Amino acid sequence: MAGGIGSARYEEEFTTGSQGVRLFTCRWLPEKRDPKSLVFLCHGYGMECSISMRVTGTRLAKAGFAVYGIDYRGHGKSTGLQGYIPSFDELVNDCSKYFTSVCEMMVNRNKMRFLLGESMGGAVALMLHRKKPSFWHGAVLVAPMCKIAEEMKPHPLVIKTLTKLSSVIPKWKIVPSKDITESAFKNPDWRDEIRSNPFCYKGKPRLQTAKELLMISIDIEKNLHQVSLPFLVIHGGDDTVTDPTVSQALYDTAESKDKTFKLYPGMWHALTSAESQQNLHLVFSDILAWLDERSMKISSVSEMESKPGHDKQRVKLPKSVRTGAPKMR
């Protein structure tokens, strides 16, 4: 695995969001070494960080990264009606406030800052980038929700009706949808774990939640060209929850000069948890190699720019970092 394997420690605490909402946060930190960079986790819809993203947090921390996660309001161990997203903007603002506070800690001020978003968390990461275009040094987007796959989307007439109803009965759980757990997790043991995890929401989507997810997906799909930060987007070839062709469109359309798209044939939606050990090794090797390379290159440039008399105008990243690796089909 890129960067070597060490040990990691896990910690958790609560912070306060707007309207006094208690938000659960957690972190995986490398033991006995200075972190290479900071990685901020954005989990998927109905999921949470401490359990369902523990594989990602642990692997990255053992490879030398400080990893921070937050459960959105209405998700996981945070307060709020479970599975209810009254405002996607509010959710993004909670993440931005907490992530920024971590970055501003004295021990972290000189560290590179990366986002890692899975599924709906990919949409959160892209909106965080839009909120502060020059703040983040890069993002890893795992099967990002840039568009809801046609197989998972209700009929247009149903969407129209439910959109109208969302203003009247926003919290009702009546949106028809397929079993995402069954569709997302290839490994049956992981499906069982998610179903038995009390902090994961498994009911039908609430009306306002469904509306917010649909609207943000449409917004992101229409504005893929605005994405300008370095990114690695990865997708399973057999994903039926989020659309792999939209990840390809993100790669093709984004303004970013440093961008990489990797498609893994035969893999499903949950690339970082519910695949075989061989597949997980491949996926995390790619993620860590990408993070390692950018952490080293950006840190090297920052050190050069800090030297007295250095001409910042002449600093350029190596071509391989500016253009990214060839996409895999």
Backbone torsions as a table, in degrees:
resi	resn	phi	psi	omega
1	MET	NA	138.9	-176.5
2	ALA	-59.4	138.2	173.0
3	GLY	87.9	-6.4	178.5
4	GLY	83.5	160.0	-177.3
5	ILE	-112.4	128.6	175.8
6	GLY	-125.3	-153.4	177.0
7	SER	-112.9	164.1	-177.1
8	ALA	-140.1	152.3	174.3
9	ARG	-118.4	151.2	-176.5
10	TYR	-114.8	136.7	178.6
11	GLU	-139.3	157.5	177.5
12	GLU	-148.8	155.7	177.6
13	GLU	-164.2	168.2	177.4
14	PHE	-105.7	147.6	172.8
15	THR	-127.6	171.7	-176.8
16	THR	-112.2	128.4	176.9
17	GLY	-98.3	-171.1	178.4
18	SER	-64.1	154.9	-174.9
19	GLN	59.7	20.2	176.2
20	GLY	73.8	14.9	-179.7
21	VAL	-67.3	132.1	176.8
22	ARG	-84.9	122.2	-176.9
23	LEU	-112.4	126.8	179.3
24	PHE	-79.4	133.2	176.3
25	THR	-129.3	153.6	178.7
26	CYS	-145.8	164.0	-179.1
27	ARG	-152.5	146.2	173.7
28	TRP	-117.4	120.9	-174.9
29	LEU	-120.7	139.6	177.8
30	PRO	-68.0	139.1	179.6
31	GLU	-84.7	138.5	169.9
32	LYS	57.6	33.1	174.7
33	ARG	-157.9	151.6	177.6
34	ASP	-77.2	128.5	-178.3
35	PRO	-59.3	141.2	177.0
36	LYS	-66.1	-45.8	-176.1
37	SER	-157.7	174.5	176.4
38	LEU	-103.8	136.6	175.8
39	VAL	-125.4	128.0	-177.4
40	PHE	-111.5	123.1	-175.4
41	LEU	-89.4	135.6	174.4
42	CYS	-121.5	109.9	-174.3
43	HIS	-81.6	172.5	-177.4
44	GLY	-85.8	175.6	179.4
45	TYR	-62.3	131.2	178.6
46	GLY	77.4	-4.8	-177.3
47	MET	-97.0	-170.7	176.1
48	GLU	-154.6	172.8	-172.3
49	CYS	-91.4	-47.5	-165.4
50	SER	-63.5	-30.3	-178.2
51	ILE	-106.8	-55.4	-173.5
52	SER	-73.6	-16.8	177.3
53	MET	-114.4	16.7	-177.3
54	ARG	-65.1	-32.8	179.3
55	VAL	-62.4	-46.2	179.1
56	THR	-63.6	-48.8	-178.7
57	GLY	-59.3	-44.9	-177.7
58	THR	-67.8	-45.4	-178.5
59	ARG	-62.6	-43.3	-178.4
60	LEU	-69.2	-39.5	179.7
61	ALA	-66.5	-40.2	177.9
62	LYS	-65.3	-24.3	177.7
63	ALA	-87.9	1.9	173.1
64	GLY	107.1	8.0	-179.7
65	PHE	-102.7	143.2	172.1
66	ALA	-86.2	121.3	-171.3
67	VAL	-116.4	128.1	-177.8
68	TYR	-123.8	137.3	178.4
69	GLY	-131.9	161.0	177.7
70	ILE	-142.8	139.8	171.7
71	ASP	-88.6	124.0	179.2
72	TYR	-61.3	157.7	174.2
73	ARG	-59.1	137.6	-176.2
74	GLY	79.3	9.1	-179.7
75	HIS	-133.5	149.9	172.8
76	GLY	55.9	-130.4	-176.8
77	LYS	-94.8	1.9	176.4
78	SER	-77.9	157.2	179.1
79	THR	-78.3	168.6	-175.9
80	GLY	115.2	155.0	179.9
81	LEU	-61.7	125.0	-174.1
82	GLN	-60.6	130.0	178.2
83	GLY	77.8	10.6	-176.5
84	TYR	-106.8	121.9	176.3
85	ILE	-118.4	92.8	179.9
86	PRO	-69.2	-28.8	-178.6
87	SER	-152.0	120.4	177.9
88	PHE	-67.0	-34.5	177.8
89	ASP	-60.6	-40.3	179.8
90	GLU	-63.9	-40.8	178.0
91	LEU	-61.4	-45.4	179.3
92	VAL	-63.9	-40.1	179.6
93	ASN	-63.4	-38.9	176.4
94	ASP	-59.1	-47.0	179.9
95	CYS	-63.2	-44.4	-178.1
96	SER	-61.0	-43.5	-179.1
97	LYS	-63.2	-46.8	-177.9
98	TYR	-69.7	-47.8	-178.9
99	PHE	-60.2	-41.6	179.6
100	THR	-63.9	-39.6	179.9
101	SER	-63.0	-35.7	177.4
102	VAL	-67.8	-43.4	-179.5
103	CYS	-63.9	-29.2	-177.0
104	GLU	-84.2	-6.3	175.5
105	MET	-62.2	141.0	-175.5
106	MET	-52.7	-40.9	-177.1
107	VAL	-68.6	-18.4	-175.3
108	ASN	-108.3	-4.6	-169.8
109	ARG	-61.7	-27.6	-179.5
110	ASN	-102.0	13.8	-178.9
111	LYS	-93.3	146.6	173.5
112	MET	-69.5	151.3	-173.3
113	ARG	-122.2	119.3	-179.8
114	PHE	-124.9	147.8	174.2
115	LEU	-104.7	146.7	172.3
116	LEU	-134.9	109.9	-176.6
117	GLY	-118.1	134.0	178.4
118	GLU	-110.2	129.9	175.8
119	SER	56.4	-118.4	176.7
120	MET	-59.3	-29.1	177.0
121	GLY	-62.9	-26.2	174.1
122	GLY	-65.5	-38.6	176.1
123	ALA	-66.0	-39.7	176.9
124	VAL	-60.4	-45.5	179.9
125	ALA	-60.7	-43.3	179.8
126	LEU	-65.4	-35.8	178.0
127	MET	-73.2	-32.9	174.0
128	LEU	-63.8	-40.2	176.2
129	HIS	-63.4	-42.5	179.2
130	ARG	-63.8	-36.0	-179.1
131	LYS	-66.9	-38.8	179.4
132	LYS	-135.5	80.5	-171.5
133	PRO	-56.5	-32.7	-175.5
134	SER	-104.5	4.1	-174.5
135	PHE	-80.1	-38.9	-174.1
136	TRP	-93.6	139.3	-178.2
137	HIS	-86.8	-8.9	178.1
138	GLY	167.3	169.8	179.9
139	ALA	-145.4	142.5	170.3
140	VAL	-106.7	119.2	-176.1
141	LEU	-111.1	111.6	-175.9
142	VAL	-100.9	108.3	-178.1
143	ALA	46.2	54.4	-172.0
144	PRO	-65.8	147.7	176.9
145	MET	-85.4	81.7	174.3
146	CYS	-95.4	-11.9	178.6
147	LYS	-167.7	140.4	177.2
148	ILE	-79.1	125.9	-178.5
149	ALA	-56.4	142.8	-177.9
150	GLU	-57.6	-32.9	-179.1
151	GLU	-66.1	-24.2	-177.7
152	MET	-100.4	-8.8	-173.5
153	LYS	-87.6	134.5	175.8
154	PRO	-65.1	164.4	178.1
155	HIS	-59.1	144.6	-179.4
156	PRO	-51.4	-38.2	178.9
157	LEU	-66.4	-36.4	177.2
158	VAL	-66.5	-42.3	178.8
159	ILE	-60.0	-45.3	-179.1
160	LYS	-61.4	-44.9	-179.5
161	THR	-65.9	-45.6	-177.7
162	LEU	-67.8	-32.2	177.5
163	THR	-62.3	-41.3	178.3
164	LYS	-67.1	-40.6	-178.0
165	LEU	-69.8	-24.5	-175.5
166	SER	-62.0	-24.9	178.7
167	SER	-80.0	-13.9	-177.6
168	VAL	-103.8	-45.6	-178.4
169	ILE	-130.9	65.0	-172.0
170	PRO	-62.3	-26.0	-173.5
171	LYS	-94.8	-4.0	-177.4
172	TRP	-67.4	140.1	-179.1
173	LYS	-97.8	74.4	-175.5
174	ILE	-129.9	9.7	-180.0
175	VAL	-77.1	118.3	179.6
176	PRO	-67.3	133.5	179.0
177	SER	-158.0	160.6	177.7
178	LYS	-78.6	165.2	179.2
179	ASP	-73.2	101.5	-177.3
180	ILE	-64.6	-37.4	179.5
181	THR	-58.8	-42.8	179.7
182	GLU	-66.6	-35.3	-176.1
183	SER	-83.6	-26.7	-171.5
184	ALA	-91.6	-36.0	-170.5
185	PHE	-106.0	111.0	-178.9
186	LYS	-69.1	-40.4	-177.2
187	ASN	-75.3	117.9	-177.8
188	PRO	-61.4	-29.5	177.6
189	ASP	-65.0	-37.9	177.5
190	TRP	-69.5	-37.7	176.7
191	ARG	-59.3	-43.6	179.2
192	ASP	-64.6	-39.7	-179.5
193	GLU	-64.9	-43.8	179.3
194	ILE	-63.1	-42.4	-178.9
195	ARG	-66.3	-28.8	-179.6
196	SER	-93.5	-4.6	-179.7
197	ASN	-81.5	112.0	-176.9
198	PRO	-67.1	-14.8	-178.5
199	PHE	-91.3	-2.2	175.9
200	CYS	-100.4	133.0	-179.9
201	TYR	-84.0	127.2	-175.4
202	LYS	-124.3	6.1	179.3
203	GLY	-80.7	178.3	175.3
204	LYS	-64.4	148.8	178.6
205	PRO	-59.0	138.5	174.5
206	ARG	-73.5	153.8	-173.0
207	LEU	-56.7	-51.3	-177.9
208	GLN	-66.8	-36.4	177.4
209	THR	-60.3	-48.2	179.9
210	ALA	-60.4	-40.8	178.9
211	LYS	-63.5	-45.4	-179.4
212	GLU	-62.2	-42.7	180.0
213	LEU	-65.3	-39.8	178.9
214	LEU	-65.8	-45.8	-177.4
215	MET	-65.9	-40.9	-178.3
216	ILE	-71.2	-32.6	176.9
217	SER	-64.9	-43.1	178.2
218	ILE	-64.2	-42.6	179.9
219	ASP	-60.3	-49.7	-177.9
220	ILE	-64.5	-43.2	-179.3
221	GLU	-59.9	-37.2	-179.1
222	LYS	-75.4	-18.2	-173.8
223	ASN	-121.7	28.9	178.5
224	LEU	-58.9	-30.0	-178.3
225	HIS	-66.2	-17.9	-178.6
226	GLN	-80.1	-12.0	-178.4
227	VAL	-70.9	121.8	-173.9
228	SER	-126.6	-7.7	-177.9
229	LEU	-82.7	159.2	174.6
230	PRO	-61.5	138.3	178.6
231	PHE	-150.5	152.9	168.5
232	LEU	-116.2	120.5	176.0
233	VAL	-113.1	128.0	-178.6
234	ILE	-124.9	146.9	-176.1
235	HIS	-151.1	144.5	174.1
236	GLY	-81.0	136.3	-177.8
237	GLY	-64.6	-24.7	-179.5
238	ASP	-106.0	22.8	178.6
239	ASP	-69.8	126.0	176.7
240	THR	-113.7	5.2	179.4
241	VAL	-94.1	-50.6	172.2
242	THR	-117.9	154.3	-168.1
243	ASP	-89.5	114.9	178.5
244	PRO	-59.1	-30.3	-178.6
245	THR	-67.3	-25.0	177.8
246	VAL	-76.0	-32.4	172.9
247	SER	-63.9	-38.9	174.5
248	GLN	-62.1	-41.9	178.9
249	ALA	-64.4	-38.0	176.4
250	LEU	-60.4	-46.7	178.6
251	TYR	-59.7	-45.0	-176.2
252	ASP	-70.6	-33.4	-169.4
253	THR	-97.9	-30.7	-173.7
254	ALA	-57.3	144.9	178.5
255	GLU	-71.4	-18.9	-176.4
256	SER	-50.5	137.3	174.9
257	LYS	-86.0	-31.8	179.2
258	ASP	-104.4	98.7	-177.9
259	LYS	-146.2	143.3	-178.3
260	THR	-138.8	135.4	176.0
261	PHE	-122.3	128.2	176.8
262	LYS	-127.0	124.2	178.0
263	LEU	-108.4	127.8	-177.4
264	TYR	-106.6	102.1	-178.8
265	PRO	-56.4	136.1	175.8
266	GLY	84.4	-12.8	-179.7
267	MET	-86.6	156.2	-177.3
268	TRP	-97.7	-154.8	-174.8
269	HIS	-76.3	-44.0	-175.0
270	ALA	-84.8	74.4	-173.4
271	LEU	-66.9	-28.4	-172.9
272	THR	-101.6	8.9	-178.3
273	SER	-142.8	-49.1	-167.2
274	ALA	-104.0	26.0	174.7
275	GLU	-102.2	175.9	177.0
276	SER	-66.5	161.4	179.2
277	GLN	-60.1	-36.7	178.0
278	GLN	-63.4	-44.4	179.2
279	ASN	-67.3	-39.8	178.4
280	LEU	-62.3	-40.7	178.4
281	HIS	-60.7	-42.9	179.2
282	LEU	-63.5	-47.8	-177.6
283	VAL	-62.6	-48.2	-178.2
284	PHE	-71.2	-30.2	174.3
285	SER	-61.4	-42.5	178.8
286	ASP	-66.9	-43.1	-180.0
287	ILE	-63.5	-47.7	-177.1
288	LEU	-68.9	-36.8	176.8
289	ALA	-62.4	-41.3	179.6
290	TRP	-65.3	-46.8	179.8
291	LEU	-65.1	-42.7	179.8
292	ASP	-59.9	-47.7	-177.2
293	GLU	-62.1	-44.5	-177.9
294	ARG	-73.0	-34.2	177.0
295	SER	-62.5	-44.3	-179.1
296	MET	-69.5	-44.9	-176.7
297	LYS	-66.3	-46.1	-178.0
298	ILE	-67.8	-39.7	177.9
299	SER	-62.7	-40.3	179.6
300	SER	-62.2	-43.8	179.1
301	VAL	-65.3	-40.6	-179.7
302	SER	-62.0	-40.0	178.5
303	GLU	-64.9	-40.0	178.9
304	MET	-64.1	-41.9	-177.0
305	GLU	-68.9	-24.2	-177.4
306	SER	-80.8	-11.0	-179.2
307	LYS	-74.2	137.9	-179.9
308	PRO	-57.4	137.4	175.9
309	GLY	78.9	3.1	-178.6
310	HIS	-76.1	135.1	179.6
311	ASP	-87.5	103.3	-176.9
312	LYS	-63.4	-26.3	-177.4
313	GLN	-65.0	-21.3	-174.4
314	ARG	-97.0	-0.4	-179.5
315	VAL	-79.9	126.9	177.3
316	LYS	-134.6	140.5	174.8
317	LEU	-72.3	151.6	176.0
318	PRO	-57.1	150.8	-175.9
319	LYS	-56.6	-38.2	-177.7
320	SER	-62.8	-31.0	-179.9
321	VAL	-81.6	-33.7	-178.5
322	ARG	-72.1	-34.1	-174.7
323	THR	-101.4	-19.8	-179.3
324	GLY	81.0	168.2	179.6
325	ALA	-78.2	158.6	178.3
326	PRO	-59.8	142.9	178.9
327	LYS	-71.8	150.8	177.6
328	MET	-104.7	137.3	177.9
329	ARG	-111.1	NA	NA
